[in-house]
Amino acid sequence: MTMSQQLGVEIGVAHTTPKHALGAIYTSPASGVTIGTTYMYLQADGAVTTALFYTYNEVTGQIEDTLEVAVHPADGKTKPLCVSPLTLADNEYAWVVIGPGVFTATSAEALDVDDVLYGHATVGTVADTASACFVPGVTVQTAIGSATTGTFVAHNRMNAYDLP
């Protein structure tokens, strides 16, 4: 059995006790022209809001902090990003999007399909206004309005890069 064939994967369902190993990976099947989406099973270290970008710890398997342009990542570092398809309470477990794939997230500003994305001062959101935090390889599928939830595409594993 490959990782993308795991039994009992429930996307959009929170668990109070772990149902899978932290860090397990699942890729949903492709559908027509839509690529499969890659998820990781993680635990919330604090409350997690649906459709916001968060950093996570690959060693502990915990969702850590909302993406903050001046804090996470900091000092020229890179942090892996995820987006949860649901709101999680502290210590709950769920499958979250890590990319590649299609997912729903929130923008801070109006975005066009070809926009380069950065972290925004509104924590957990992205915008096309250059900031110290670059989010490469993530685009919107269709143009979306300011402070709007829309459909995004991660063309690879999502990471945030602090620009020195």
C-alpha positions in Angstrom: 0.0 0.0 0.0 1.4 3.4 -0.9 1.0 6.5 1.2 -1.7 7.8 -1.2 -3.8 4.7 -0.5 -4.1 5.0 3.3 -7.4 3.7 4.7 -9.5 5.8 6.9 -8.3 9.2 5.7 -11.0 11.7 6.6 -10.3 15.1 5.0 -12.2 17.8 6.9 -12.6 15.9 10.1 -10.8 16.7 13.4 -9.8 14.0 15.9 -9.2 14.4 19.6 -7.0 11.3 19.6 -4.6 10.5 16.7 -5.9 8.2 14.0 -2.6 8.2 12.0 1.0 8.8 12.7 2.0 12.4 12.9 3.7 13.4 9.7 1.9 10.8 7.6 1.2 11.9 4.0 -1.8 11.3 1.9 -2.3 12.4 -1.7 -5.9 12.6 -3.0 -6.6 11.0 -6.4 -6.4 13.3 -9.4 -9.8 14.3 -10.8 -10.0 15.1 -14.5 -7.6 18.0 -15.1 -7.2 18.7 -11.3 -4.1 17.3 -9.7 -4.3 15.3 -6.5 -3.7 17.3 -3.3 -1.1 16.3 -0.8 -2.0 16.4 2.9 0.0 15.8 6.1 -1.5 14.5 9.4 -0.6 17.1 12.0 -1.6 18.2 15.5 -2.7 21.7 16.4 -0.4 23.4 18.9 -3.0 26.1 19.7 -6.2 27.0 17.9 -6.1 26.8 14.1 -8.4 28.8 11.8 -9.6 27.3 8.6 -8.2 28.7 5.3 -5.2 30.5 6.9 -1.5 29.7 6.3 0.4 28.2 9.3 3.9 27.0 9.8 4.4 23.5 11.1 7.3 21.5 12.7 8.3 18.6 10.6 10.0 16.9 13.6 7.2 17.1 16.2 4.3 17.0 13.7 2.6 20.1 15.2 1.0 23.1 13.5 2.8 26.0 15.2 2.0 29.6 14.2 0.1 31.6 11.7 2.3 33.0 8.9 3.5 36.3 10.2 5.7 38.4 7.9 8.0 39.7 10.6 8.2 36.6 12.8 7.7 33.3 11.0 10.0 32.6 9.3 12.7 35.0 10.6 16.3 35.8 9.9 16.6 34.5 6.4 15.1 31.1 7.3 12.6 28.9 5.6 9.5 27.4 7.3 7.1 24.8 5.8 3.5 25.9 5.4 0.2 24.2 5.7 -3.5 25.3 5.3 -6.2 23.5 7.3 -9.5 22.7 5.6 -11.2 23.1 9.0 -10.9 25.0 12.3 -9.0 23.0 14.9 -9.0 23.3 18.7 -5.7 23.1 20.6 -4.3 19.5 20.4 -6.7 18.3 17.8 -5.4 16.2 14.9 -6.3 16.5 11.2 -5.1 16.2 7.6 -3.9 19.6 6.4 -2.8 20.7 2.9 1.0 21.0 2.4 1.1 20.9 -1.4 1.2 20.3 -4.2 -2.5 20.6 -4.9 -5.6 22.7 -4.9 -7.0 24.2 -1.7 -9.0 27.0 -0.2 -7.2 29.9 1.6 -7.7 33.6 2.4 -6.1 36.6 0.7 -5.4 39.9 2.3 -5.7 41.8 -1.0 -7.3 41.3 -4.4 -5.2 38.7 -6.3 -4.8 37.9 -10.0 -3.8 34.5 -11.4 -0.2 35.5 -12.2 0.5 37.3 -9.0 3.6 36.5 -7.0 2.6 35.9 -3.4 4.0 37.1 -0.1 3.0 36.9 3.5 0.9 39.8 4.7 0.7 41.9 7.9 -2.8 40.3 8.4 -1.5 37.1 9.9 -2.2 33.9 8.1 -3.0 35.5 4.8 -1.1 36.2 1.5 -1.0 39.2 -0.8 0.8 40.4 -4.0 2.4 43.3 -2.1 6.1 42.5 -1.6 7.1 41.9 2.0 9.9 40.2 3.9 8.2 36.8 3.5 8.0 35.2 0.1 5.6 32.3 -0.6 6.8 30.8 -3.9 5.0 28.3 -6.1 1.5 29.2 -4.8 -1.0 30.9 -7.1 -4.7 31.6 -7.3 -6.8 29.6 -9.8 -9.1 32.5 -10.7 -8.9 36.2 -9.6 -10.2 36.9 -6.1 -11.1 40.0 -4.2 -9.6 41.6 -1.1 -9.8 39.7 2.2 -11.6 36.9 0.3 -11.4 33.1 0.5 -10.5 31.6 -2.8 -9.1 28.6 -4.6 -5.3 28.4 -4.6 -2.9 26.0 -6.2 0.4 24.9 -4.7 2.7 23.8 -7.4 5.0 22.1 -4.9 5.4 21.7 -1.1 4.5 25.1 0.4 7.3 27.0 2.2 7.7 30.6 3.4 11.1 32.2 2.9 12.2 35.2 4.9 13.9 37.6 2.5 17.1 39.1 4.0 
